[in-house]
Amino acid sequence: MGPDLVLAALVLGFAASIGAHYTGACMGMPHALGVVSVRRALWLMAPFAFLGAALASHAVEVRVGVGLTQHRLTLTDEALIIAVALALTTAYNRVRVPTSTIQLLVSSLVGVALGTGAGVHWSAIGSLVVLWILAPLVACGLGYLLTRLLDWLQPKGARWSAHLGQRAWRTAAAALLLIGLAASFAMGANDVANAAGALVGAHVLPATPAAVLGGLGLAAGIILWGGPLLGRVAFDIVRVDRAMAAAAQLVQAAVVLAAVGLGYFTSLNQALVGAMAGAGLARGRDAIQGGVLSGILRGWLFGPGSGLALGLGASSLLSLWFGTHLLGR
């Protein structure tokens, strides 16, 4: 198998892992409230993620492929970055911990770039790190405020689960499902570049075919392996009611769209989990599954470090074993 095909296969596998990883971020709230079953959620999400990747990801692919390093990465560099990010994402998926594939990819890229001498645009990386810290905190605050606002708007003594009539609930459920599908489209547009950007950066494929290949990987991962993480985000972090679910999903969409509008990447999972934590705080600390949430926070903390260490270590080992000409400039 030629090196181009090896990279394409790694990209396809990484895209599938990304698709499985973000099922909870996109469809967790509709599933938590019984709006949609696991199977239906996955089959609805897959085509929207593919369309987002195929139609709206081209500029992001180019930015990921060439915008974070001082020198263009070689095909071998790109393959090593994707292999490291794929291994880490698969590991987090296996233990059902929602982390950020963007952070895993970027930290792996930084590690390989340092190990191979490609150089890093530290100002661009610094801006991303600031955003990664702020986004879940902002989402948490907004989730708290919006949940309290929805509680204030309901009649005294009523609960949203009882107050909404059957017709009103069907309308709210349909709206929540549409938000989930829109998030699926946004995930495809935003996150496929984590995988397919390597094909663009290494000049293996132009942006459009790379996006289509990555979109197919996303869809396959959603359908085949997306169920476990969908269940974790839906049920294991916060016990949600309708107001909390609506607040969390709306805040997630607002935070992600605001970041994209400013030209930055942020994590769907971090935005949603932050918003869910804020909504849970609005209901009291007992609504939050502290053990699960602390595990997710540890994943956010250690994920970038693990990507940096593995990327740097793998590139250094390959340079020692096969000679600096293989990975060097």
C-alpha positions, 0 to 999 in steps of 0.5 A: 500500500502506497503512502497516499493510501496509508494516509487516506486510510488513517484519515478515514479511521480518524473521521469515523472515531470523530463521528462516534465521539460527537454523537452525545454532543449533537443528539444527547439532549433529544435522546435524554428526553425520549424525543428520539431513540438511539438507533433513530438518533444515529441514523438521522445524525449521520447524513447531516454530518456528511452534508456538513463535511461535504458542503461547508468544511473547505475553508476549515480544512485548509486552515487545519492543513497549513495554518498551524505550523511554520513549514509545510508538513510532509506526508509522513508527518501528517500520517503520524499526527493522524495516527496519534490523534486516532489512537487517543480518540479511540481510547477516550471513546472506549472508556466513554469520556467526552473529550475534544478531538480538536485538542487531541489533533492540535496537540498531536500536531504540535508534538510532531512539529516540534519533533520534526522541526516543522516549527509551530505558530505559537500565537495561533495555538495560544489563541486556541488554548484561551478559547478552549479554557473560556468556552466551557466556562462561558457555556456553564454560566449561560446554561445556569442563567438560561435555566433560571430564566426558563424556570422564572417564566413558568407559572408558580408551582408548575414544573416544565415536565407537567406544564407543557401540554401534549401539543406544546411538548410535540412542538418543543420536541420537534424544535429540540430535534432540529437543533440536534440535526443542526448541531450534526451539520455543524459538527461535520463542517467543523470537525471533519477538518481534524481528519481530512485537513491532513490530505489537503496539507499533504497535497494528497487530495483537494479540499472537496474530495477530502471532505467527502471522504472524511464525511463518509468516515464521520457517517460510518462512525456515527452509525457503527460506534456512536451509541455508547457516548450518546448514552453517557452524555444523555444520562450519566452527567446531569439528570435533565428535565425539559427546561435544562435540556433546552437550555443546554442545547441552545447554549451549546449552539450559541457558543459554537456558532459564536466561535466559528463566526470569529474564525476559531474552533471550539469543542462541541462536547465541551460547550455542551457539557459546560452548559449541562453543568450550568443547568444542573447547578441551577437545579442544585448540586444534587442534579450533577453526577459529580464522579462522571463530571470530574472524570470528563474534566480530567479527560479535558486536562490530560487530553492535550498533554497526552497528544503532545507527549505521544506526538513528540515521542513518536516523531523522535523515535521514528527519526532515531530509527529511520534517520532524520531525512524521513521526517525532517525538513 
